[in-house]
Structure formats: structure tokens, C-alpha cells
Amino acid sequence: MRHAQIFSGSSHPSLVDGICDRLGQRPGKAELKKFSNGETSVQIQTSIRDQDVFIVQSGSEKINDNVMELLIMISACKGGSARSITAVMPYFPYSRQSKKKTHRGAITARMVANLLHVAGVNHVITIDLHASQMQGFFKCPVDNLVAEPLLARWVRANVSNWQEAVVVSKNPGGTKRVTSFADALQLNFGMVTTDRRRTRPITFNESAIFERLALDGTYETTGLGEAALDIEAQIPPLEPTVSNSSADAGKARATRTRATSGSHARRLVNGSLEIPSSPLSKSTRINSISNESPPLMAMQPDKTNDSTGEPDEDIGADTGDEYTDERARDVIHGRLVQGHIVDEEYPSPAMSAVSSSTMHRNRPPSDGDETIPEHMMSSFMSTASSLHQNHNSDHPLGGTIDANASDEEEEEDLKNPELETMVTLVGKVKDRPVFIMDDMIDKAGSWIAAAETVVKRGGATKVYCMATHGLFGGDSLAELEACECIDAVVVTNAFPIPPHKAVQTRKLIILPVDNLLAESIRRNHHGESMSSLYVGHYD
């Protein structure tokens, strides 16, 4: 290209070499160095007067140095009388901080956009912003390219039965990206979501239920029972609204109803009043009921017609087939403990955290008492956890949970051994390959949890984890390699992957974006339309 220069930052020089090879020109000469105190120095060593300058600088592990270096290079080119300056940023730094997560948080992505404007940038080219609305942060045009056509082309060429596959989002925030990819391949899509409301461990001291219930299945106070009796006493008698011929029948039914409810409310369990709505009422032993209380009578539906006194023939008649929703079969639930799928018999972390001394503290002495069944205890724990969270809000802006929790918070919850999370899979993936998609792969916890869910609970045959940016923080690549449910990890080279990390796994597949960026630079320089780049016509 004539009257154009392409400069490379220190973040991803191999990507710049591929772009220049595609365009048939050499990278511009620039000297990048650091002083002993860490300051960055930039010296442009070629003439850029009245030329279009493209500076390629992606994010990397040294993200702050990359941002500062890019700003200095833009300022140097502006001082060198460049006609236009375009920042080519395949991975936009701080893109995950595009909104406030706390009351005093900063919108760092907007600050970076303002810094680029002050430095003198005229155009920005990037790939798959974490949030597309970030384009509104800039005061210059932004081309937010997509890697979807590149990933779709790889799927068609390397997955034999891709027509039967299902595209799955590992969280609700990525459904828009997943549906777009599914539409491009004309595939079905699904979603994996986790319920963070169940992830708070509780103890018996925090439970509102165990403040009122004794561990032997009785209530420790009769105040609640007396209150229930007072409420019942305030109920007015039923007024007959039918003809005189059925008045006696209606009065008898009303008397029987009040008598039954009254006897039910006055049952004595181990010398204490029991509330009719108590969850323990169904499991109370028969020998614990006082001999003075009358036996309970099951409430049967009255099949007598009030107007004629004859049996109602319509009751119990066949009303046709029941309505069934076939889509309900495609919703599967599971349990996550430390980020892995466990069976229903696996002990709950909340129950394991409670010591036996705490469980039996203040237990009233009683001979022949039986322990509370485990399924009842789990129900109490879940209810108590909900009550505790409703009364103790930890969110600074109100509420108990953040529906749009950040990836870091999700990863921390998955790794916490004291927390249990319910995972839900929406979509039919049985005997089908699955493409789990997102814009980036940083930590491995949520990807492994989604992969185990679709394989162990959904019955998927193969799992491909696909993303545009492979950040691979910490030991995430090694963790993805160790996961038996993941068959391949497909990313692009928009974010530089160090060689020492790439050799940690044989599942990693890196797709080049050199052609996409080279074509976008060429079209920008010649003033051509960018529309065809969004549908993959750039080969």
C-alpha cells in the first residue's frame, strides 16, 4: 500500500508480521525501549508525513505497559504530521470493566477510550468487544470486527457431524453471541446457567427455622400455636347461599370443616402445640400424638350437587388429555461442588460444615428419639438459607445477588469448597456434539463446569470450547487439558499466547486473524466498505 505505514507494538510482533506478509509490505521502523526506572521510550525512525499510520497493539500479560506504549506511539505519530492514525487493537484492554460493579467502581474501558482520543487517534479497529455498546465510549469511528465467520469455517471443515451439533452458552450473558453463531450455521442452541442463590453456606445459628424448631421435631414455644388458634377463632361462620332444601347439607359441611381444622390445630406433639402448616406434620410419629386428641379425618371432595342433593356425575369424568410441554424435557438440573458435577447422593458442603456438636447442642433429653431424615434436613437448610439471604443483603446497591455477576465472582464461587451451586442445562444435547462459546477464555472453572454438565447430565458426545480471545490466566490451559469432557479448545491469535503455555495442552487449536486484520487495514486505507468482513468474505 502506498502512503501507508504499519507499526508494531511490543505485545504481538508475530501478528504484525503476518499482516504485513498479507499486504506485501514491511513493518515501519520504530525503536521501543524502557529506561531503568520502567519508563517507555518510543522513537519513529521513518517518515510518516501525510501518510496513513496503523499501529497494531493487542493486549498481553503486560497489559498496562502495552496501553502506555500505544498512547506514546500515537502521540509520536501525531507529532510526526501523520495524515490519520488508526489503532488496531485485536483485544481491547480493560474491556471487561465496561460498567460499574460497585457503587464506587470505575468504568475503566471508557477511560481508556478517552485516553486514546486525547493521544490523537482517528480510528479504532478491534475484534469482538466484550460488550458491543462500548463503541459509544469513543469519539472516533470504531470497527468492531467479529471472528464468527472464521470459527464457523473451521467447524465446517473439521467437525464431521457439525449439522447435528448444538451451540451452548455457558452463562446467560453470552446468549446473544451464541444465537448469532447458531444462526450462521443453522444449528440449535442451548444455555447453561448456575443458581448463585444456593451458594451461601449456613449454620444452625443463622437459620431462622432452627430458632423455632427443636431437633426432635417439635416446636419449643406454644406462642405460634396460640396465634394460629386466635386467627381461626376470628373466622366468621359460613353463610349458606343455596336453597332451603340444601341448607342442612351446607351447614353440616361447614361444621365438619371447622371441626376438622380445629382438631388439626390442637394436636399435641410431645406436649407442645404443632402448627398445621409445619413441615414436620407429615413425619410426626403416631405414638407422639396425645390420646385426648381425636383422630384426623382425611378431607374428601364433596361429590354432592348442592342444588339437588344428588351425586355430581361431572366430577371425576374424563376431561381429555392433559397438556404436556415437550420442551420441559430439555431442561436438566445438576449439582456443582468445587466446579464439578456430583451425584445427588453426594453430601452437601453446607451439611458437612456443621459439626455434630453444633447439631446436638441444646437438644432436649428424650428416650428413643430418632434423628431427622436427611432429605428433611436438606429442605430446612435450603429454606433457612433463603430466609437468611432475604434479611441480610450484602450488595451495596441493594438486593441479595448480582444477576450479572462477573467472571471472577463466578470462578471464586465454583472453586470454594464450602459452596454448592445448582446448574441448569436448557436444550437437547443428547448424542450430539456441543460448541460452548464465549468471547474469551480466562479462567477454566466455568468452562469445565459447562462441559461436565452437557456431557454427564445432558449426554453430549463431544465438547468444543470456542472463543475469540485466549487469555488463559494462571493454570487454566493445564486444567482444560486435564478435563476429560473437553475434546478441543479453539481460539484465535488475537491475544498473544506465550509458547510455554501453548505446549501445556494438545487440545489447543489457534486460528489466525492475520487475513481479517490485513483486509480491514487495506479497506480502511482505500476508503472501501467494511460490511463484507462481517460475513466472512475476506479470503
C-alpha positions as a printed Julia matrix, in Angstrom:
539×3 Matrix{Float64}:
   0.0     0.0    0.0
   1.31    3.44  -0.92
   1.27    6.3    1.59
   0.65    3.9    4.47
   2.8     2.66   7.33
   2.15   -0.24   9.7
   3.91   -0.14  13.06
   4.09   -2.9   15.63
   3.94   -2.56  19.36
   5.75   -4.94  21.67
   2.66   -7.0   22.55
   2.23   -9.17  19.42
   5.01   -8.77  16.79
   4.24  -12.11  15.11
   0.72  -10.91  14.31
   2.12   -7.8   12.61
   4.47   -9.94  10.53
   1.51  -11.96   9.28
  -0.47   -8.82   8.43
   2.42   -7.29   6.5
   3.03  -10.54   4.6
  -0.61  -10.5    3.54
  -0.37   -6.87   2.38
   3.04   -7.29   0.75
   4.95   -4.65   2.69
   7.35   -4.35   5.58
   6.55   -3.09   9.07
   7.51    0.5    9.81
  10.69    1.07  11.78
  10.31    2.24  15.35
  12.55    1.99  18.38
  10.82    0.84  21.56
  12.78    0.7   24.78
  12.5     1.2   28.52
  14.57    3.23  30.91
  15.94    1.77  34.1
  13.01    3.11  36.11
  10.44    1.44  33.83
   9.51    4.42  31.64
   8.69    3.69  27.99
  10.5     5.46  25.17
   9.3     5.49  21.52
  11.2     6.81  18.5
   9.67    6.64  14.99
  12.54    6.02  12.56
  10.79    6.58   9.22
   8.93    9.47   7.61
   5.17    9.42   8.2
   4.27   12.9    6.98
   0.88   12.93   5.22
   0.57    9.15   5.46
  -1.99    6.77   6.95
  -0.47    5.18  10.04
  -1.71    1.88  11.51
  -0.39    0.89  14.95
  -1.04   -2.75  15.86
  -1.04   -3.28  19.61
  -3.07   -6.01  21.3
  -3.37   -6.79  24.96
  -0.96   -9.21  26.6
   0.17  -10.31  30.04
   1.8    -6.86  30.47
  -1.42   -5.03  29.76
  -0.55   -1.72  31.45
   2.77   -1.4   29.62
   1.0    -2.15  26.33
  -1.57    0.59  26.85
   1.04    3.2   27.78
   3.25    2.21  24.87
   0.35    2.55  22.43
  -0.53    6.02  23.72
   3.07    7.18  23.34
   3.28    5.78  19.79
   0.06    7.59  18.83
   1.4    10.84  20.25
   4.7    10.39  18.4
   2.92    9.78  15.08
   0.69   12.79  15.65
   3.77   14.91  16.23
   5.25   13.47  13.02
   2.4    15.01  10.94
   0.65   11.76  10.05
  -2.5    12.22   7.97
  -4.51    9.71  10.02
  -3.73    7.38  12.91
  -5.58    4.09  13.3
  -5.15    1.95  16.41
  -5.52   -1.74  15.53
  -6.33   -3.44  18.84
  -7.44   -7.06  18.29
  -8.05   -7.42  22.03
  -9.22   -4.19  23.63
  -7.64   -3.73  27.09
  -9.91   -3.42  30.12
 -12.94   -4.43  28.04
 -14.4    -6.37  30.97
 -14.6    -3.17  33.02
 -17.25   -1.51  30.86
 -19.7    -0.83  33.7
 -19.77   -0.18  37.41
 -19.87   -3.32  39.5
 -19.84   -1.46  42.81
 -21.05    1.92  43.99
 -17.56    3.44  43.86
 -16.21    1.45  40.94
 -14.69    2.91  37.78
 -15.69    2.4   34.14
 -12.12    1.75  33.08
 -12.9     0.89  29.45
 -14.35    4.37  28.94
 -11.25    5.9   30.48
  -9.03    4.01  28.0
 -11.19    5.27  25.13
 -10.77    8.84  26.4
  -7.01    8.39  26.64
  -6.86    7.23  23.02
  -8.8    10.31  21.94
  -6.53   12.66  23.87
  -3.44   10.97  22.42
  -4.73   11.74  18.9
  -6.22    8.55  17.44
  -8.57    8.94  14.45
  -9.89    5.39  14.06
 -10.02    2.15  16.08
 -10.17   -1.42  14.73
 -10.83   -4.23  17.19
 -12.28   -7.76  17.29
 -15.23   -8.93  19.41
 -15.54   -6.34  22.14
 -16.67   -7.84  25.42
 -19.72   -5.57  25.24
 -20.67   -4.1   21.86
 -22.11   -0.95  23.47
 -18.55    0.04  24.36
 -18.35    1.63  20.91
 -20.26    4.54  22.42
 -17.26    5.34  24.65
 -15.22    6.56  21.67
 -15.25    9.95  19.99
 -13.95    8.43  16.74
 -15.22    5.67  14.38
 -14.84    2.1   15.65
 -14.84   -1.08  13.53
 -15.75   -3.95  15.84
 -14.9    -6.95  13.67
 -16.14  -10.44  14.51
 -14.33  -13.78  14.45
 -17.58  -15.7   13.98
 -17.07  -16.4   10.24
 -13.57  -17.71  10.95
 -14.81  -20.07  13.67
 -17.75  -21.19  11.53
 -15.41  -22.03   8.66
 -13.26  -24.16  10.98
 -16.34  -26.02  12.22
 -17.48  -26.9    8.71
 -14.01  -28.14   7.76
 -13.05  -30.09  10.9
 -16.22  -31.4   12.56
 -17.73  -34.23  10.54
 -21.24  -34.2   12.01
 -21.47  -30.47  12.7
 -25.01  -30.36  11.24
 -26.22  -32.23  14.35
 -24.35  -30.02  16.82
 -25.78  -27.64  19.42
 -24.26  -24.27  20.3
 -24.34  -23.68  24.07
 -23.73  -20.55  26.11
 -22.03  -21.13  29.45
 -23.84  -18.18  31.05
 -26.91  -16.04  30.3
 -24.75  -13.07  29.3
 -23.43  -14.84  26.21
 -26.74  -15.89  24.67
 -26.69  -13.14  22.03
 -23.29  -14.26  20.75
 -24.34  -17.92  20.81
 -27.58  -17.35  18.92
 -25.71  -15.4   16.24
 -23.24  -18.26  15.76
 -26.07  -20.8   15.73
 -27.91  -18.79  13.07
 -24.76  -18.65  10.93
 -24.52  -22.46  10.96
 -28.3   -23.02  11.14
 -27.98  -25.03  14.35
 -29.93  -25.3   17.57
 -28.67  -23.53  20.65
 -28.85  -24.02  24.4
 -27.71  -22.42  27.64
 -26.06  -23.43  30.9
 -26.83  -21.28  33.91
 -25.9   -21.51  37.58
 -28.1   -20.52  40.51
 -25.9   -18.44  42.81
 -28.68  -18.08  45.42
 -27.9   -21.54  46.81
 -24.21  -20.91  47.21
 -24.22  -19.33  50.68
 -23.25  -21.73  53.47
 -25.32  -21.53  56.62
 -25.07  -22.79  60.17
 -27.73  -23.63  62.65
 -27.13  -20.36  64.49
 -28.01  -18.41  61.3
 -31.14  -20.38  60.46
 -34.46  -18.77  61.27
 -36.13  -22.17  61.25
 -33.96  -23.75  63.93
 -34.62  -20.84  66.25
 -38.22  -22.1   66.48
 -37.78  -25.85  65.94
 -36.25  -28.3   68.34
 -34.14  -31.05  66.85
 -36.59  -33.73  67.99
 -39.24  -32.44  65.59
 -41.26  -30.25  67.99
 -41.8   -26.55  68.5
 -40.13  -25.08  71.54
 -42.83  -22.46  72.1
 -46.58  -22.53  72.05
 -46.87  -18.91  71.03
 -47.19  -19.76  67.37
 -49.87  -22.35  68.06
 -51.89  -19.94  70.18
 -51.65  -17.32  67.44
 -52.98  -19.83  64.94
 -55.93  -20.62  67.21
 -56.7   -16.91  67.61
 -56.76  -16.47  63.85
 -59.11  -19.42  63.5
 -61.43  -18.01  66.14
 -61.8   -14.82  64.1
 -63.09  -16.7   61.03
 -66.83  -15.97  60.69
 -69.23  -18.89  60.27
 -70.1   -19.87  56.74
 -73.33  -18.35  55.45
 -75.47  -20.71  53.36
 -76.12  -19.26  49.9
 -78.1   -22.16  48.47
 -81.78  -23.06  48.56
 -83.55  -24.23  51.72
 -83.53  -27.82  50.54
 -79.73  -27.91  50.72
 -79.23  -25.65  53.76
 -78.82  -28.57  56.15
 -76.22  -30.2   53.92
 -74.23  -26.97  53.61
 -74.37  -26.36  57.37
 -73.16  -29.89  58.03
 -70.22  -29.46  55.68
 -69.25  -26.14  57.29
 -69.44  -27.69  60.78
 -67.35  -30.67  59.69
 -64.74  -28.39  58.11
 -64.36  -26.23  61.24
 -64.26  -29.26  63.5
 -61.6   -30.95  61.41
 -59.41  -27.83  61.18
 -59.83  -27.18  64.88
 -58.76  -30.67  65.86
 -55.86  -30.42  63.43
 -54.65  -27.16  65.01
 -54.97  -28.54  68.56
 -52.87  -31.65  68.08
 -50.28  -32.1   70.81
 -46.83  -33.35  69.86
 -44.61  -34.26  72.82
 -46.58  -31.88  74.98
 -46.32  -28.89  72.62
 -48.72  -27.42  70.13
 -47.94  -28.12  66.48
 -48.69  -25.71  63.66
 -50.84  -27.24  60.91
 -48.54  -25.9   58.19
 -45.4   -27.22  59.82
 -43.21  -29.31  57.52
 -42.85  -31.79  60.38
 -46.56  -32.54  60.5
 -46.25  -35.19  57.81
 -43.43  -37.03  59.54
 -44.64  -36.98  63.17
 -44.74  -40.4   64.76
 -48.17  -41.78  65.64
 -47.26  -42.58  69.23
 -46.35  -38.94  69.84
 -49.97  -37.8   69.44
 -51.88  -37.35  72.65
 -54.68  -39.82  73.36
 -57.05  -36.96  74.08
 -56.92  -35.63  70.55
 -59.39  -37.11  68.07
 -58.02  -38.91  65.01
 -57.58  -36.89  61.87
 -60.14  -37.32  59.12
 -58.98  -37.05  55.55
 -60.73  -34.3   53.66
 -62.58  -35.84  50.74
 -64.04  -33.79  47.91
 -67.79  -33.43  48.17
 -69.34  -35.08  45.14
 -72.9   -33.97  46.0
 -74.66  -31.37  43.92
 -75.64  -28.51  46.26
 -78.86  -27.69  44.44
 -80.32  -31.2   44.04
 -78.56  -33.24  46.69
 -77.71  -35.86  44.06
 -74.17  -37.02  43.3
 -72.44  -34.86  40.72
 -71.72  -37.0   37.68
 -69.3   -34.48  36.13
 -66.79  -34.77  38.95
 -64.1   -37.29  38.1
 -65.19  -37.55  34.48
 -62.57  -37.69  31.77
 -61.86  -34.14  30.62
 -59.47  -35.1   27.82
 -55.73  -35.47  27.53
 -53.62  -33.42  29.91
 -51.45  -30.66  28.48
 -47.8   -31.61  28.4
 -44.95  -29.33  27.39
 -42.35  -31.31  25.48
 -39.8   -28.54  25.98
 -39.71  -29.27  29.71
 -37.85  -32.48  28.94
 -34.94  -30.43  27.59
 -34.32  -28.75  30.98
 -31.83  -30.69  33.11
 -30.6   -29.82  36.59
 -27.42  -30.81  38.36
 -25.24  -30.06  41.37
 -21.85  -28.36  41.25
 -19.39  -28.73  44.11
 -15.95  -27.14  43.62
 -16.79  -26.63  39.96
 -17.56  -30.28  39.17
 -20.79  -32.21  38.63
 -21.66  -34.51  41.55
 -24.38  -37.1   42.12
 -27.48  -36.46  44.18
 -26.09  -38.72  46.92
 -23.03  -36.52  47.33
 -23.12  -34.8   50.76
 -23.92  -31.11  50.74
 -20.99  -28.83  51.71
 -23.33  -26.85  53.97
 -24.22  -30.0   55.9
 -20.6   -31.13  56.08
 -19.54  -27.79  57.53
 -21.81  -28.22  60.55
 -20.17  -30.19  63.32
 -22.02  -32.84  65.24
 -21.59  -30.85  68.43
 -23.45  -27.93  66.87
 -26.25  -30.17  65.63
 -26.89  -31.68  69.04
 -26.39  -28.52  71.08
 -29.33  -27.65  73.34
 -31.02  -30.92  72.39
 -33.73  -31.76  74.96
 -33.22  -35.15  76.61
 -35.61  -37.75  75.28
 -35.55  -41.51  75.17
 -35.94  -43.25  71.85
 -35.67  -40.11  69.75
 -34.86  -40.58  66.12
 -32.7   -38.3   64.03
 -34.29  -36.05  61.46
 -34.19  -37.64  58.0
 -31.52  -36.29  55.69
 -33.96  -35.17  52.99
 -35.91  -33.15  55.57
 -32.73  -31.59  56.89
 -31.69  -30.57  53.37
 -35.08  -28.93  52.88
 -34.68  -26.99  56.13
 -31.17  -25.91  55.17
 -32.32  -24.61  51.79
 -35.26  -22.73  53.31
 -33.13  -21.29  56.08
 -30.53  -20.15  53.58
 -33.2   -18.3   51.6
 -34.54  -16.64  54.74
 -31.07  -15.62  55.8
 -30.24  -14.07  52.44
 -33.52  -12.19  52.28
 -32.77  -10.48  55.58
 -29.04   -9.92  55.06
 -28.21   -8.0   51.9
 -24.53   -7.8   51.05
 -24.9    -5.86  47.81
 -24.06   -2.15  48.19
 -26.81   -1.14  45.76
 -29.46   -3.36  47.36
 -30.64   -6.89  46.71
 -29.06  -10.17  47.66
 -27.35  -11.33  44.47
 -25.92   -9.87  41.3
 -27.68  -11.39  38.31
 -24.86  -10.27  36.02
 -22.03  -11.47  38.17
 -18.54  -11.03  36.81
 -16.46  -13.96  35.63
 -14.13  -13.53  38.6
 -17.02  -13.86  41.08
 -18.33  -16.91  39.25
 -14.91  -18.55  39.3
 -14.49  -17.86  43.02
 -17.86  -19.46  43.77
 -17.03  -22.54  41.72
 -13.68  -23.06  43.47
 -15.0   -22.55  47.0
 -15.21  -25.99  48.69
 -17.88  -24.78  51.14
 -20.36  -23.72  48.46
 -22.79  -25.71  46.35
 -24.3   -24.4   43.12
 -27.27  -25.66  41.15
 -26.62  -25.8   37.41
 -29.37  -25.89  34.78
 -28.98  -27.02  31.18
 -31.6   -25.76  28.74
 -31.56  -27.53  25.39
 -31.38  -31.06  23.97
 -27.75  -32.17  23.57
 -28.04  -35.94  23.96
 -25.9   -37.85  21.43
 -24.8   -34.61  19.77
 -21.57  -32.59  19.62
 -21.63  -29.31  21.53
 -19.9   -25.99  20.83
 -19.54  -23.94  24.04
 -18.92  -20.33  23.01
 -17.86  -17.07  24.59
 -15.75  -14.07  23.64
 -12.75  -15.03  25.8
 -11.26  -17.84  27.88
  -9.54  -16.62  31.02
 -10.2   -18.98  33.93
 -11.14  -22.6   33.29
 -13.69  -23.18  36.06
 -16.88  -22.12  34.26
 -15.82  -23.87  31.03
 -15.16  -27.15  32.83
 -18.46  -26.89  34.72
 -20.39  -26.3   31.48
 -18.58  -29.15  29.71
 -19.28  -31.62  32.51
 -22.91  -30.53  32.58
 -23.55  -31.17  28.88
 -21.65  -34.49  28.94
 -22.54  -36.05  32.29
 -26.06  -34.66  32.6
 -27.0   -33.93  29.01
 -25.33  -36.87  27.27
 -23.33  -34.92  24.66
 -20.79  -36.86  22.59
 -18.06  -34.21  22.15
 -17.41  -30.73  23.51
 -15.54  -27.94  21.72
 -14.71  -24.82  23.75
 -14.55  -21.9   21.32
 -13.65  -18.25  21.91
 -12.05  -15.31  20.13
  -9.52  -14.33  22.79
  -7.46  -16.94  24.62
  -6.22  -15.15  27.74
  -5.61  -18.4   29.68
  -4.82  -16.94  33.07
  -2.97  -19.0   35.65
  -3.04  -22.76  35.03
  -6.24  -22.68  33.01
  -4.71  -24.41  29.98
  -3.48  -27.3   32.11
  -6.91  -27.58  33.75
  -8.65  -27.67  30.38
  -6.22  -30.35  29.22
  -6.98  -32.46  32.31
 -10.76  -32.26  31.8
 -11.95  -35.47  30.14
 -15.18  -33.87  28.95
 -13.43  -31.32  26.7
 -12.18  -32.54  23.32
 -10.75  -29.32  21.83
 -10.13  -25.68  22.72
 -10.39  -23.37  19.7
  -9.25  -19.73  19.9
  -7.72  -17.11  17.59
  -4.34  -15.43  17.83
  -5.91  -12.03  18.54
  -4.43  -12.3   22.03
  -0.8   -13.47  22.14
  -0.39  -16.91  23.72
   3.1   -17.47  25.16
   4.84  -20.58  23.77
   5.41  -22.03  27.24
   1.63  -22.07  27.76
   0.75  -23.38  24.32
   2.81  -26.53  24.88
   0.82  -27.41  28.0
  -2.04  -28.93  26.02
  -2.62  -30.9   22.85
  -6.23  -29.76  22.7
  -5.4   -26.15  21.81
  -6.16  -25.02  18.26
  -5.17  -21.45  17.27
  -6.81  -19.82  14.25
  -5.01  -16.84  12.66
  -6.77  -13.49  12.27
  -4.0   -12.06  10.1
  -6.14  -12.08   6.96
  -9.08  -10.41   8.7
  -6.98   -7.57  10.1
  -4.98   -7.15   6.88
  -8.14   -6.81   4.81
  -9.63   -4.33   7.28
  -6.46   -2.2    7.09
  -6.5    -2.29   3.29
 -10.16   -1.31   3.07
  -9.7     1.46   5.61
  -6.76    2.89   3.69
  -8.61    2.86   0.35
 -11.92    4.03   1.81
 -13.81    0.84   0.95
 -16.77   -0.67   2.77
 -16.22   -2.97   5.75
 -19.61   -4.7    5.54
 -18.4    -7.86   3.82
 -15.9    -8.51   6.64
 -18.77   -9.28   8.99
 -19.92  -12.24   6.88
 -16.52  -13.79   6.25
 -15.71  -12.71   2.67
 -12.1   -11.69   3.21
 -10.09  -14.61   1.78
